[in-house]
């Protein structure tokens, strides 16, 4: 049986209020082989240390319009 890697996307621009709990819930829901693509209106620097502490790696990219895309994988 082949396993398919799929990205889950969380656009925090659509969240009213601090997105931290939503991000943590999305990470907890990831299945093996899945990664989370986070879309944010700013670089979520405070999140990076939390990701490192919880065993995740990340790659950040600033895109057109100042929108940040952060790809988060289990380490």
TIDRENGU-615140 format. One line per 5 residues: for each residue x, y, z of C-alpha. Coordinates in steps of 0.5 Angstrom, whole numbers. Example, Ala and Ser with C-alpha at 12.3 -4.5 7.8 and 13.67 -1.06 7.14 Angstrom:
BEGIN
25,-9,16  27,-2,14
This chain:
BEGIN
0,0,0  3,7,-2  3,13,3  2,19,0  5,26,3
0,31,3  0,38,5  -5,41,10  -6,49,10  -7,54,15
-8,61,13  -8,65,20  -10,71,16  -17,68,17  -17,67,24
-20,72,29  -15,73,35  -8,70,36  -7,64,32  -2,60,37
-8,55,39  -10,54,32  -3,53,30  -2,48,35  -8,44,34
-7,43,27  0,41,28  -3,36,33  -7,33,28  -2,32,23
-1,25,21  5,21,19  8,24,12  4,30,13  7,37,13
3,44,15  4,50,10  2,56,15  0,62,11  1,69,15
1,76,14  8,77,18  14,72,20  12,68,26  19,69,29
16,67,36  13,60,33  20,58,31  23,56,38  16,53,40
17,48,33  24,47,35  22,45,42  17,40,40  21,37,34
19,40,28  23,43,23  21,49,19  22,53,12  20,60,11
19,64,5  17,71,4  12,72,-2  9,78,-6  5,82,-2
9,81,5  5,74,6  10,69,9  9,62,8  12,57,13
13,49,11  13,45,18  15,38,18  16,33,24  24,33,25
